[in-house]
């Protein structure tokens, strides 16, 4: 029986839990040299065949010059209509998160990278549609910005799968989102 595809958040945060400055700027992240192997990202990208982003992240990516292709599927969640010209490989999604995640998980393919931002990560988390988090904590405080997940009243238990420390002080945490069944099994 083929394994179900997983939806995995793989993201960097500042030590104080932000994924970007308020205006989306990533200078605190991009202006630092990365160690050889770039925190395992090339290895991770070989395990995925699609990406999910929110509309703000998509628009910022386009503004920053991101390139899209038919080989690199991007699902963009947005309440607003798509722009007049949608790049190849980009699909705007209006379906509910739960239905979309179930459809995606039952299709053949590799895992799916939920890239962000904080609003879409929160929405997927609240729908029980995230399987794992890989969070690279960068040893920098930025004071304010866009949080990893949008604040809401929630409690979501995680199960630590692994940790890895890098020579530049980055610590990577790999968590599985614990389901009630998983919690009972581990107790």
Secondary structure, DSSP 8 states (H G I E B T S, - for coil): ------EEEEEEEETTSEEE-TT---HHHHTS---TTGGGHHHHHTTEEEEEEEHHHHHHHHHTT---BTTBEEEEE-SS---SS--TTEEEE-S-HHHHHHHHHHSSS-EEEEEE-HHHHHHHHHTT---EEEEEEES---SSSEESS---S----EEEEEEEE-TTS-EEEEEEE--HHHHHHH-
